[in-house]
């Protein structure tokens, strides 16, 4: 008879705890069933206690074992960056780039010749040098956009491009005239890059 009453009391106390939870009634009932500090690691199933079940600030640095945390346990920016590492090895040489989109281009030497390996739609036959002027002629198209850059600019030099040629040193039919000016009435030959569209 006595054993039956004890069982009933425990069952009722468990029901009160389950129904009233953290209310004053539930806390009072839990005191009847569980002694203070009577639940430890041995009584808690692995994974049963998650972050949502831990009160804010209940776990502090004192409660965390040194060296037990990983980088993934920290938010971005919480771990200071370490010192810069040593410079890496030089990478392998890249593949040659694709040809440019210019209609024609070339590296023109000081004497007016063109290396076919570095040119497109311009050959030495398209260039005649007359009195330090480079006359461009015989192109299969009419240049609308011309870019010329000195390969090794001489001191105090300017590169000039002329189209729609009138009287001058270039032979009839020349489409462009390029000359390098280094002073009043002074012209000279020098290598230059030429790009045409």
C-alpha positions as CSV (number, residue, x, y, z in Angstrom):
1,X,0.0,0.0,0.0
2,X,2.8,2.4,1.0
3,X,4.8,1.6,-2.1
4,X,1.7,2.3,-4.3
5,X,1.3,5.8,-2.7
6,X,5.0,6.6,-3.3
7,X,4.7,5.7,-6.9
8,X,1.6,7.8,-7.3
9,X,3.3,10.8,-5.7
10,X,6.3,10.5,-8.0
11,X,4.0,10.2,-11.0
12,X,2.0,13.3,-10.0
13,X,5.2,15.3,-9.3
14,X,6.6,14.3,-12.8
15,X,3.3,15.4,-14.3
16,X,3.4,18.8,-12.6
17,X,7.0,19.3,-13.8
18,X,6.1,18.4,-17.3
19,X,3.0,20.7,-17.3
20,X,4.2,23.7,-15.4
21,X,7.8,23.6,-16.5
22,X,9.7,26.6,-15.1
23,X,6.7,28.1,-13.3
24,X,7.0,28.4,-9.5
25,X,4.8,25.3,-9.2
26,X,7.0,23.3,-11.5
27,X,10.2,24.5,-9.8
28,X,8.7,23.5,-6.4
29,X,7.7,20.1,-7.8
30,X,11.2,19.5,-9.3
31,X,12.7,20.1,-5.8
32,X,10.7,17.2,-4.5
33,X,12.0,14.8,-7.1
34,X,15.6,16.0,-7.9
35,X,18.1,17.2,-5.3
36,X,20.2,20.3,-6.2
37,X,23.2,19.5,-8.3
38,X,22.1,15.9,-8.6
39,X,22.1,15.9,-12.4
40,X,25.6,15.8,-13.9
41,X,27.3,14.7,-17.1
42,X,26.6,11.0,-16.4
43,X,22.8,11.7,-16.5
44,X,22.7,13.8,-19.7
45,X,22.7,12.2,-23.1
46,X,25.3,13.3,-25.6
47,X,23.8,16.1,-27.8
48,X,20.8,16.6,-25.6
49,X,21.9,20.1,-24.5
50,X,22.1,22.6,-27.4
51,X,22.8,26.3,-27.6
52,X,19.1,27.1,-27.3
53,X,18.9,25.3,-23.9
54,X,21.9,27.2,-22.4
55,X,21.1,30.6,-20.7
56,X,22.9,33.7,-22.1
57,X,26.3,34.2,-20.6
58,X,26.0,30.9,-18.7
59,X,29.2,29.6,-20.4
60,X,32.3,31.9,-20.2
61,X,35.9,31.5,-21.0
62,X,36.6,29.9,-17.6
63,X,34.2,27.0,-18.6
64,X,36.0,26.4,-22.0
65,X,39.0,24.1,-22.1
66,X,42.1,25.8,-23.6
67,X,42.7,24.6,-27.2
68,X,39.3,23.0,-27.6
69,X,37.8,25.6,-30.0
70,X,38.4,25.6,-33.8
71,X,38.4,28.5,-36.2
72,X,34.9,27.5,-37.4
73,X,33.6,28.2,-33.8
74,X,34.3,31.9,-34.2
75,X,32.5,34.6,-36.2
76,X,34.2,36.3,-39.1
77,X,36.6,39.0,-37.8
78,X,36.8,37.6,-34.3
79,X,40.2,36.0,-34.9
80,X,43.0,38.5,-35.7
81,X,44.9,37.9,-39.0
82,X,48.3,36.3,-38.6
83,X,51.5,37.8,-40.0
84,X,52.0,37.8,-43.8
85,X,53.5,34.7,-45.2
86,X,56.7,34.5,-47.3
87,X,56.4,35.5,-51.0
88,X,55.5,32.6,-53.2
89,X,57.4,31.2,-56.1
90,X,57.2,32.9,-59.5
91,X,54.4,31.4,-61.6
92,X,54.9,29.7,-64.9
93,X,54.9,31.8,-68.1
94,X,51.5,32.2,-69.5
95,X,50.4,31.2,-73.0
96,X,50.7,33.8,-75.8
97,X,47.6,36.0,-76.0
98,X,45.3,36.0,-78.9
99,X,45.9,38.4,-81.8
100,X,44.5,41.9,-81.2
101,X,41.3,43.1,-82.9
102,X,43.1,45.8,-85.0
103,X,42.6,45.5,-88.8
104,X,46.3,45.9,-89.3
105,X,49.3,46.3,-87.0
106,X,53.1,46.1,-87.2
107,X,56.4,47.0,-85.6
108,X,58.1,49.2,-88.2
109,X,61.9,49.4,-87.9
110,X,63.8,52.6,-88.4
111,X,64.6,51.7,-92.0
112,X,60.9,51.0,-92.8
113,X,61.0,47.2,-92.8
114,X,58.4,45.0,-91.0
115,X,58.8,41.6,-89.3
116,X,56.0,39.4,-90.7
117,X,56.0,37.4,-87.4
118,X,54.8,40.4,-85.5
119,X,52.5,42.0,-88.1
120,X,49.0,41.7,-89.5
121,X,47.9,43.0,-92.9
122,X,51.0,45.2,-93.2
123,X,54.3,44.2,-94.9
124,X,57.5,46.0,-95.8
125,X,56.0,46.4,-99.3
126,X,53.4,48.8,-97.8
127,X,56.0,51.2,-96.5
128,X,58.3,53.5,-98.4
129,X,60.8,55.9,-96.6
130,X,61.3,59.2,-98.3
131,X,63.4,62.0,-96.6
132,X,62.8,60.5,-93.1
133,X,59.0,60.2,-93.8
134,X,57.3,56.8,-93.6
135,X,54.8,56.6,-96.5
136,X,52.1,53.9,-96.0
137,X,50.4,52.8,-99.2
138,X,48.8,49.8,-100.9
139,X,46.6,48.8,-97.9
140,X,43.6,46.7,-98.7
141,X,41.4,49.0,-96.7
142,X,41.1,52.8,-95.9
143,X,42.4,53.4,-92.4
144,X,39.9,55.3,-90.2
145,X,41.7,55.1,-86.9
146,X,45.5,55.3,-86.7
147,X,47.7,54.8,-83.6
148,X,51.4,55.1,-83.8
149,X,53.8,54.9,-80.8
150,X,57.6,55.2,-80.8
151,X,59.3,52.0,-79.8
152,X,62.2,53.9,-78.2
153,X,61.4,57.6,-78.1
154,X,64.4,59.8,-78.9
155,X,65.0,62.8,-76.7
156,X,62.6,65.7,-77.4
157,X,60.9,63.9,-80.3
158,X,57.3,64.0,-81.6
159,X,55.6,61.5,-83.8
160,X,53.2,63.0,-86.4
161,X,50.6,61.2,-88.5
162,X,49.1,62.7,-91.7
163,X,46.2,61.4,-93.8
164,X,44.5,62.7,-96.8
165,X,47.9,63.7,-98.2
166,X,48.5,66.7,-100.4
167,X,51.8,67.6,-101.9
168,X,54.8,66.1,-100.0
169,X,57.6,63.6,-100.1
170,X,55.4,60.5,-100.3
171,X,54.6,59.1,-103.8
172,X,51.1,59.4,-105.3
173,X,48.6,57.0,-103.8
174,X,50.1,57.0,-100.3
175,X,47.4,56.6,-97.6
176,X,49.3,57.8,-94.6
177,X,52.5,59.7,-93.9
178,X,54.3,59.3,-90.5
179,X,57.4,61.2,-89.5
180,X,59.4,61.9,-86.3
181,X,60.1,65.5,-85.6
182,X,63.0,66.3,-83.2
183,X,63.4,70.0,-83.8
184,X,62.6,72.9,-86.2
185,X,62.9,71.3,-89.6
186,X,64.7,68.3,-88.2
187,X,63.4,64.8,-88.8
188,X,64.8,61.4,-88.1
189,X,64.1,57.7,-88.5
190,X,63.1,55.6,-85.5
191,X,61.2,52.4,-84.9
192,X,57.5,52.6,-84.1
193,X,54.4,50.5,-83.5
194,X,51.6,51.1,-85.9
195,X,47.9,50.0,-85.4
196,X,45.2,50.6,-87.9
197,X,41.4,50.2,-88.0
